[in-house]
Amino acid sequence: MRVFVHTAAATPRLLVEALAERATVLTGVEVTHLHTEGPVPYVSPALVGRLRVRALFVGANIRSAVGDGQVDYVPVFLSEIPRLFRTGTLPLDVALLHVSPPDAHGWCSLGVSVDISRAAADSAPILIAQVNPNMPRTHGDGHVHVSRFAALVSCDDDLPEVSRTELSTTERAIGGHVAELIPDGACLQLGIGNVPDAVLAALTGHRRLGIHSEMFSDGVVELVEAGVITGEDKAIHPREIVTGFIVGSRKLYDFVDDNPAVRLLDVGYVNDPHVIRRNPRVVAVNSAIEIDLTGQICAESIGTRQFSGVGGQMDFMRGAALSEGGRPVIALPSITRSGHSRIAPVLQPGAGVTTTRSHVQYVVTEYGVAELHGKTLGERAQALIDIAHPDHREHLEREARHRFGPGATA
C-alpha cells in the first residue's frame, strides 16, 4: 500500500507512531508526504524493505535520511501534486489525517492543512484520522464527513508551534527593500521564516493589502489586527485571506478557527498561476540558497545535497509575473553564516535550478534591489554584483568579465 501522511502542523503523531510500531510485520509499504513536523519513526535502517518514503518536499526531519538513500525525493511543482493523486499517476491506498471533531452534521475539518491533503482525502479509499479538539475548524475545502473514515482515534495533542526569533539587522534591511517594491493594494505571497517576517514587519505603513499564498504565519495576523491587510482590492476572494496551510503559534491557530475571512483551499487551485494572475499587483516573495550571475535560482539543494524541495516558488513567481502590476521577488542575505557569497559566478555542481533565469525579475539583498527583467547577461551580472556583499564584489566582477567580456561590468 501507499500511505499518505497529513502535512506540517497537522502531522498525525499518534498514527505515525503506530505505523512505525507495526512496520516490522509489513512488506513493501510506501509512505508519501510533504513537509511534516516532529520525529519520523518510520525512517529507520531496520525498516528498509518494509517501509519506504517518497518525499514530495524535504524537511529537516528527513534531510539526513534523503542523503543516506533511505528516502526518495520527487521534484514536482506543489500545484501539480493534487493531480498526481487524482489521476492515479501516484495512486494512494490510505490517508492518515488529523482532523477536528465532527460538527452537529458529522463534518470534520482538515484544519490547518488542506494543501495536497484535500486531494489525498478524495483519492485514498481508506481514511484513518486522529480527532483532536485542538485542531481549528477552518473554512474552505477542508471538510470531510465522518462517514468517510474507516477508523477514528481520539487525542488531545497540542499542535506543533513554530517560535519566532529576533530579526537581525540584515533581515530588517532586506525586509525594508522588499517593502519598497510593494504598493498599496498589493496581493502578497509570503512563506515562513525571518525574511518573510521582516517583510511583514516593514509593511505597517501600507494599506489595503491582500493575501493569496500557499501558506502564512503569525506576521499576517498582526497586520490584519492593525488594519493593513483588508483584501479589499483583490479581484478574486476579496476581503478573504486565501492559503493552503498554516504553521505558527497557538494565536495563529485561534485566529483561523471558524474565521470566515480565512479560506484554506486545495493548492491545485491556490498555486495555479492562472488563478494567481487574476489578482492585480501580486507580489510574490520567495528565497534562495544561491543565485548565479545570470539569475538562475537554486532554492532546494546545496550542490547535490537535497535540502528542501521545489515547492510553490515557480507557481507564484510565474503567477506574479503575469499579474497586472505584479512583481516576482527573490529575497536573500548576501552571504551565508560562514561568509560565503550567495551570489555566485555559477551554481554549485549538481545544484537544482528551482526558478529559471528567464522567470527572475527582482532580487533583493540587504544591499538593495537588482531588477533583472529585460537585461542582458552582462547587465544582469552587474546588477547582482551591485547588491552582493562588498567583500565578494571584486571576485564576482573578474568572473563576469571573463565570462561575458571586458565591457560586461562597465
Backbone torsions as a table, in degrees:
resi	resn	phi	psi	omega
1	MET	NA	153.7	171.2
2	ARG	-108.3	126.2	-172.2
3	VAL	-115.0	124.4	176.2
4	PHE	-91.0	140.9	176.8
5	VAL	-117.5	129.6	-178.9
6	HIS	-54.9	154.0	-166.0
7	THR	-90.0	147.6	162.9
8	ALA	50.6	-122.7	-175.6
9	ALA	-69.0	-9.0	176.5
10	ALA	-98.0	10.9	178.3
11	THR	-54.2	123.7	-177.1
12	PRO	-82.4	87.7	-171.8
13	ARG	-54.0	-47.3	-176.9
14	LEU	-62.8	-41.8	-178.4
15	LEU	-70.8	-37.0	177.2
16	VAL	-63.4	-43.0	178.8
17	GLU	-64.7	-40.2	-179.9
18	ALA	-66.7	-38.6	177.8
19	LEU	-62.0	-44.0	-179.6
20	ALA	-65.2	-38.6	179.8
21	GLU	-65.3	-33.0	-177.2
22	ARG	-88.6	-7.2	-171.0
23	ALA	-61.9	-27.3	-176.9
24	THR	-66.5	-16.9	179.1
25	VAL	-106.3	8.2	179.7
26	LEU	-106.3	158.6	176.6
27	THR	-137.4	131.7	172.5
28	GLY	71.1	23.3	178.7
29	VAL	-85.2	134.8	177.5
30	GLU	-114.5	135.6	176.6
31	VAL	-107.6	136.8	178.9
32	THR	-134.2	145.1	-178.5
33	HIS	-172.3	166.8	165.4
34	LEU	-82.6	-153.6	174.4
35	HIS	-62.3	136.9	173.6
36	THR	-122.9	158.7	178.0
37	GLU	-101.6	146.4	174.0
38	GLY	90.4	-176.8	-179.3
39	PRO	-62.9	157.3	178.5
40	VAL	-122.7	80.0	-173.8
41	PRO	-68.2	-15.7	-179.7
42	TYR	-85.0	-0.4	172.9
43	VAL	-99.4	100.8	-176.8
44	SER	-153.4	139.8	176.3
45	PRO	-56.2	-29.6	-178.6
46	ALA	-68.6	-18.6	-176.3
47	LEU	-103.5	3.8	176.8
48	VAL	-61.0	131.1	-176.0
49	GLY	95.0	-17.0	177.0
50	ARG	-109.3	-52.8	175.6
51	LEU	-117.9	132.2	174.4
52	ARG	-124.8	149.4	-179.5
53	VAL	-114.7	129.4	172.9
54	ARG	-108.7	100.3	-174.7
55	ALA	-88.6	128.3	176.3
56	LEU	-93.1	-5.8	173.2
57	PHE	-160.1	150.7	-176.2
58	VAL	-112.7	111.7	174.8
59	GLY	-97.0	175.0	-176.8
60	ALA	-60.6	-29.4	-174.6
61	ASN	-75.9	-11.3	176.7
62	ILE	-125.7	4.9	-174.0
63	ARG	-58.9	-46.0	-179.3
64	SER	-68.0	-33.8	179.0
65	ALA	-68.0	-32.4	174.0
66	VAL	-65.4	-44.6	179.1
67	GLY	-63.3	-31.5	179.8
68	ASP	-84.0	-5.7	179.3
69	GLY	85.3	8.8	178.2
70	GLN	-82.5	-19.6	-178.4
71	VAL	-124.5	134.5	176.9
72	ASP	-97.1	138.1	-179.3
73	TYR	-109.4	138.2	178.7
74	VAL	-110.5	111.6	174.3
75	PRO	-75.9	119.2	-176.1
76	VAL	-159.9	142.2	174.2
77	PHE	-63.8	138.7	-179.8
78	LEU	-57.7	-36.7	-177.6
79	SER	-64.4	-21.4	-175.3
80	GLU	-94.0	-10.9	-175.3
81	ILE	-65.6	-43.9	178.3
82	PRO	-54.3	-36.1	179.9
83	ARG	-68.4	-33.3	175.9
84	LEU	-57.5	-42.9	179.6
85	PHE	-70.0	-47.4	-170.4
86	ARG	-72.4	-30.1	-179.3
87	THR	-87.9	-9.0	-177.6
88	GLY	84.0	6.3	173.4
89	THR	-61.7	-37.9	173.3
90	LEU	-127.3	78.4	-174.2
91	PRO	-68.9	143.8	178.1
92	LEU	-109.8	144.8	174.9
93	ASP	-103.7	-36.7	-175.8
94	VAL	-139.5	142.9	170.7
95	ALA	-122.2	124.1	175.0
96	LEU	-96.3	114.6	-171.4
97	LEU	-120.7	167.3	180.0
98	HIS	-133.1	112.0	-168.0
99	VAL	-129.4	165.4	172.4
100	SER	-76.4	162.4	171.3
101	PRO	-60.6	151.9	178.7
102	PRO	-66.5	148.8	174.9
103	ASP	-81.7	-170.4	-176.0
104	ALA	-64.1	-17.1	-178.8
105	HIS	-104.0	4.7	176.1
106	GLY	89.7	12.3	-178.1
107	TRP	-97.4	123.8	172.2
108	CYS	-92.8	164.0	178.3
109	SER	-118.8	138.9	172.9
110	LEU	-71.9	-4.0	169.6
111	GLY	64.9	-121.7	-170.2
112	VAL	-83.6	2.3	-177.1
113	SER	-142.9	98.8	175.0
114	VAL	-102.4	-49.4	170.4
115	ASP	20.0	-112.6	175.5
116	ILE	-92.4	-4.5	-176.0
117	SER	-71.7	-27.8	175.1
118	ARG	-62.1	-45.8	180.0
119	ALA	-66.2	-35.8	177.3
120	ALA	-64.1	-42.9	179.3
121	ALA	-65.8	-31.1	177.9
122	ASP	-76.2	-30.7	-169.0
123	SER	-95.6	-35.4	-176.5
124	ALA	-76.7	129.5	178.5
125	PRO	-68.4	-25.6	-178.8
126	ILE	-114.7	120.9	176.0
127	LEU	-114.2	129.7	175.3
128	ILE	-125.6	132.3	-174.7
129	ALA	-135.8	146.8	163.7
130	GLN	-96.7	134.5	-173.2
131	VAL	-105.7	123.3	-168.5
132	ASN	-133.0	121.5	178.3
133	PRO	-65.3	-14.8	178.7
134	ASN	-85.4	-5.4	177.2
135	MET	-81.2	123.0	179.4
136	PRO	-63.1	149.2	169.7
137	ARG	-91.1	114.6	-176.6
138	THR	-109.0	153.9	179.5
139	HIS	-87.7	151.6	178.0
140	GLY	126.0	-131.7	-172.6
141	ASP	-96.0	7.1	-168.0
142	GLY	-93.3	17.9	-176.6
143	HIS	-89.1	129.3	177.6
144	VAL	-130.6	126.6	-178.0
145	HIS	-75.2	144.8	-176.4
146	VAL	-59.5	-25.4	-179.7
147	SER	-68.3	-15.4	-179.4
148	ARG	-79.7	-15.4	-173.2
149	PHE	-88.3	134.8	173.6
150	ALA	-76.9	-29.7	179.4
151	ALA	-156.2	147.1	177.0
152	LEU	-128.4	138.1	179.9
153	VAL	-124.4	126.3	-179.6
154	SER	-79.1	144.0	173.1
155	CYS	-151.4	167.9	178.2
156	ASP	-137.5	52.6	-176.8
157	ASP	-86.0	144.0	166.7
158	ASP	-73.7	142.1	176.6
159	LEU	-72.0	148.1	175.7
160	PRO	-58.7	138.8	177.9
161	GLU	-118.7	146.0	177.2
162	VAL	-109.8	117.5	-178.4
163	SER	-82.3	146.9	179.2
164	ARG	-92.4	144.6	179.7
165	THR	-110.3	163.2	-179.9
166	GLU	-63.2	133.5	179.7
167	LEU	-75.1	137.6	179.0
168	SER	-82.6	167.7	176.3
169	THR	-59.6	-40.4	178.9
170	THR	-62.1	-47.1	-179.0
171	GLU	-63.8	-39.4	178.1
172	ARG	-65.8	-36.4	177.9
173	ALA	-65.7	-42.8	176.8
174	ILE	-60.5	-46.8	179.5
175	GLY	-57.7	-39.6	179.5
176	GLY	-65.9	-41.9	179.2
177	HIS	-65.7	-41.0	178.6
178	VAL	-65.1	-41.5	-179.0
179	ALA	-58.4	-31.4	178.8
180	GLU	-68.9	-19.6	177.8
181	LEU	-87.3	-7.1	-174.5
182	ILE	-101.7	115.6	178.1
183	PRO	-83.7	161.6	170.2
184	ASP	-57.7	142.9	179.9
185	GLY	82.6	5.2	-179.6
186	ALA	-71.4	158.0	173.9
187	CYS	-111.2	123.8	-168.3
188	LEU	-106.0	143.6	163.9
189	GLN	-119.7	122.1	179.9
190	LEU	-139.2	150.6	177.4
191	GLY	-98.8	-147.0	-179.8
192	ILE	-118.6	147.6	179.9
193	GLY	130.8	177.6	-174.0
194	ASN	-69.5	-36.0	179.4
195	VAL	-66.5	-49.3	174.7
196	PRO	-58.8	-39.3	177.9
197	ASP	-62.3	-37.9	179.2
198	ALA	-67.2	-37.2	176.7
199	VAL	-63.6	-48.6	-179.8
200	LEU	-60.6	-39.2	-179.9
201	ALA	-64.9	-23.8	-178.7
202	ALA	-90.2	3.2	-173.7
203	LEU	-104.3	12.2	-174.7
204	THR	-64.7	-21.4	178.7
205	GLY	-91.9	-0.6	179.7
206	HIS	-83.7	168.6	-178.5
207	ARG	-139.4	151.0	171.2
208	ARG	59.7	33.1	178.9
209	LEU	-76.9	153.3	176.7
210	GLY	-125.4	167.7	178.9
211	ILE	-129.2	124.2	167.6
212	HIS	-139.2	101.5	-166.8
213	SER	-148.3	146.4	178.8
214	GLU	-62.7	-26.6	175.7
215	MET	-158.1	163.2	172.2
216	PHE	-152.2	169.4	-177.0
217	SER	-134.1	-160.0	-167.9
218	ASP	-62.3	-31.6	-176.5
219	GLY	-58.9	-28.8	178.3
220	VAL	-66.4	-40.2	-178.4
221	VAL	-60.2	-42.7	-178.7
222	GLU	-62.6	-37.3	179.2
223	LEU	-75.8	-28.2	172.4
224	VAL	-65.2	-46.5	-179.6
225	GLU	-64.1	-29.0	180.0
226	ALA	-85.3	-2.7	179.6
227	GLY	80.3	10.8	179.8
228	VAL	-80.3	-43.8	178.6
229	ILE	-94.8	112.8	178.6
230	THR	-125.1	-24.5	-179.8
231	GLY	71.0	12.1	-172.8
232	GLU	-71.3	-19.8	-179.5
233	ASP	-96.5	2.3	179.6
234	LYS	-70.9	142.7	178.2
235	ALA	-83.1	-32.8	175.9
236	ILE	-120.0	141.6	-175.0
237	HIS	53.6	50.5	178.1
238	PRO	-61.0	142.0	179.2
239	ARG	65.0	14.6	176.8
240	GLU	-121.4	144.2	171.9
241	ILE	-91.0	121.8	-178.7
242	VAL	-109.6	131.9	-178.9
243	THR	-155.6	170.7	177.1
244	GLY	-101.9	-38.4	176.7
245	PHE	-156.2	166.1	179.5
246	ILE	-135.2	148.5	174.8
247	VAL	-142.0	130.7	179.3
248	GLY	177.0	-138.1	-176.0
249	SER	-97.0	172.5	175.6
250	ARG	-61.2	-32.5	176.8
251	LYS	-59.4	-40.9	178.3
252	LEU	-64.7	-45.4	-179.0
253	TYR	-63.3	-36.3	176.7
254	ASP	-69.0	-33.7	179.9
255	PHE	-63.4	-39.8	-176.8
256	VAL	-84.8	-13.9	-176.5
257	ASP	-63.5	117.2	178.5
258	ASP	52.1	36.1	-179.9
259	ASN	-102.2	106.4	-176.8
260	PRO	-68.4	-10.1	177.4
261	ALA	-83.1	-5.9	178.2
262	VAL	-119.0	125.0	-179.5
263	ARG	-120.5	119.5	174.6
264	LEU	-96.2	117.3	-171.0
265	LEU	-124.4	162.4	176.1
266	ASP	-56.7	132.4	-178.1
267	VAL	-71.5	-14.8	171.4
268	GLY	-60.3	-26.0	175.5
269	TYR	-95.6	-51.5	-175.6
270	VAL	-56.9	-41.7	-174.3
271	ASN	-96.3	7.0	178.3
272	ASP	-72.1	117.5	-179.0
273	PRO	-55.2	-31.1	179.1
274	HIS	-69.9	-27.4	174.1
275	VAL	-78.9	-46.8	-177.6
276	ILE	-55.9	-43.7	-175.0
277	ARG	-66.8	-16.4	-177.9
278	ARG	-68.5	-25.0	173.6
279	ASN	-83.2	138.5	176.4
280	PRO	-77.7	156.0	172.2
281	ARG	55.7	44.4	175.7
282	VAL	-74.4	124.6	174.2
283	VAL	-114.4	111.0	179.6
284	ALA	-100.5	122.9	-177.8
285	VAL	-114.3	114.1	179.5
286	ASN	-128.6	168.3	-176.0
287	SER	-118.6	-177.8	-177.1
288	ALA	-152.5	154.7	170.7
289	ILE	-83.9	-38.3	-174.7
290	GLU	-157.3	149.8	174.5
291	ILE	-136.6	137.0	178.4
292	ASP	-92.8	175.7	-172.6
293	LEU	-69.8	-10.9	175.4
294	THR	-94.2	-10.9	179.0
295	GLY	105.9	5.0	176.7
296	GLN	-67.8	134.5	-176.5
297	ILE	-107.8	125.9	166.9
298	CYS	-109.3	116.4	-179.4
299	ALA	-121.9	10.1	-172.1
300	GLU	-132.9	-11.1	-179.0
301	SER	-145.3	158.1	172.3
302	ILE	-112.0	96.7	-168.5
303	GLY	63.6	-127.2	179.4
304	THR	-86.5	-7.2	-177.6
305	ARG	-81.6	117.1	179.8
306	GLN	-70.6	124.6	-174.9
307	PHE	-109.8	-37.8	178.9
308	SER	-143.8	-111.2	-179.2
309	GLY	-170.6	174.7	179.1
310	VAL	-62.7	-45.8	178.4
311	GLY	58.6	-144.7	-175.4
312	GLY	-108.0	13.4	-175.9
313	GLN	-57.1	-51.8	-178.4
314	MET	-66.3	-34.3	176.8
315	ASP	-54.0	-48.4	-174.9
316	PHE	-83.9	-31.0	175.9
317	MET	-60.8	-44.5	-180.0
318	ARG	-71.6	-42.6	179.5
319	GLY	-60.3	-41.4	179.2
320	ALA	-66.8	-39.7	-179.8
321	ALA	-63.5	-33.1	-178.9
322	LEU	-84.6	-17.0	179.7
323	SER	-68.4	142.3	176.8
324	GLU	-64.1	116.5	-177.7
325	GLY	76.7	12.6	-177.1
326	GLY	-78.9	161.5	-179.2
327	ARG	-142.8	113.9	172.1
328	PRO	-84.7	127.1	-172.5
329	VAL	-125.2	133.5	168.2
330	ILE	-108.5	123.4	-177.6
331	ALA	-122.9	129.7	-177.5
332	LEU	-158.3	151.7	172.0
333	PRO	-64.3	151.8	-176.4
334	SER	-72.3	-24.9	-179.3
335	ILE	-134.3	159.7	174.2
336	THR	-78.4	174.4	178.0
337	ARG	-61.6	-28.9	179.3
338	SER	-88.2	2.3	174.4
339	GLY	94.7	3.9	177.7
340	HIS	-78.7	143.2	-179.5
341	SER	-71.4	132.2	174.5
342	ARG	-80.5	-17.9	171.7
343	ILE	-93.8	114.8	-171.2
344	ALA	-121.4	153.6	175.5
345	PRO	-56.3	-44.8	174.8
346	VAL	-140.3	157.8	175.3
347	LEU	-67.4	156.0	176.9
348	GLN	-61.1	147.2	177.5
349	PRO	-55.4	131.1	179.1
350	GLY	88.0	-5.3	-179.2
351	ALA	-65.2	141.3	177.0
352	GLY	-83.2	131.6	175.2
353	VAL	-84.2	104.7	-178.2
354	THR	-77.8	-44.7	178.9
355	THR	-128.1	126.5	-176.8
356	THR	-71.4	159.5	-178.4
357	ARG	-65.1	-26.9	179.1
358	SER	-73.5	-14.8	178.4
359	HIS	-95.8	-13.6	-174.4
360	VAL	-85.9	129.6	-179.9
361	GLN	-117.9	-47.7	-179.3
362	TYR	-122.6	132.2	174.2
363	VAL	-123.8	131.9	-175.2
364	VAL	-125.2	131.2	166.4
365	THR	-124.4	-175.8	178.0
366	GLU	-65.9	-12.8	-178.3
367	TYR	-96.6	0.6	175.7
368	GLY	137.3	-161.0	-174.5
369	VAL	-120.2	130.6	171.8
370	ALA	-107.9	121.0	176.7
371	GLU	-99.1	115.5	-172.2
372	LEU	-101.2	-17.7	-172.3
373	HIS	-61.0	126.4	177.8
374	GLY	82.3	2.9	-177.4
375	LYS	-95.7	151.6	174.6
376	THR	-71.1	170.9	178.4
377	LEU	-60.1	-42.1	179.3
378	GLY	-66.6	-41.0	178.8
379	GLU	-66.1	-37.6	176.1
380	ARG	-61.6	-46.1	-179.1
381	ALA	-57.8	-44.7	-179.3
382	GLN	-64.8	-41.7	179.7
383	ALA	-62.1	-38.5	179.5
384	LEU	-73.8	-36.9	176.7
385	ILE	-61.5	-37.3	-178.7
386	ASP	-63.1	-23.6	179.2
387	ILE	-109.4	8.1	175.3
388	ALA	-77.0	165.8	176.5
389	HIS	-64.2	135.9	-177.8
390	PRO	-53.5	-31.9	-179.4
391	ASP	-65.9	-17.8	-174.4
392	HIS	-112.4	-3.3	-173.1
393	ARG	-66.9	-40.8	-178.3
394	GLU	-61.1	-44.1	178.1
395	HIS	-63.2	-43.2	-179.8
396	LEU	-64.5	-37.4	178.0
397	GLU	-64.5	-41.9	177.2
398	ARG	-60.2	-45.5	-179.2
399	GLU	-64.8	-37.9	179.8
400	ALA	-67.3	-42.4	178.7
401	ARG	-63.9	-39.7	179.3
402	HIS	-64.7	-35.7	-175.6
403	ARG	-87.0	-40.4	-171.5
404	PHE	-110.7	-2.9	178.8
405	GLY	107.3	161.6	-173.9
406	PRO	-63.7	-23.7	-178.8
407	GLY	-93.1	4.5	-172.9
408	ALA	-65.4	-34.9	-176.4
409	THR	-114.0	26.7	179.8
410	ALA	-70.7	NA	NA
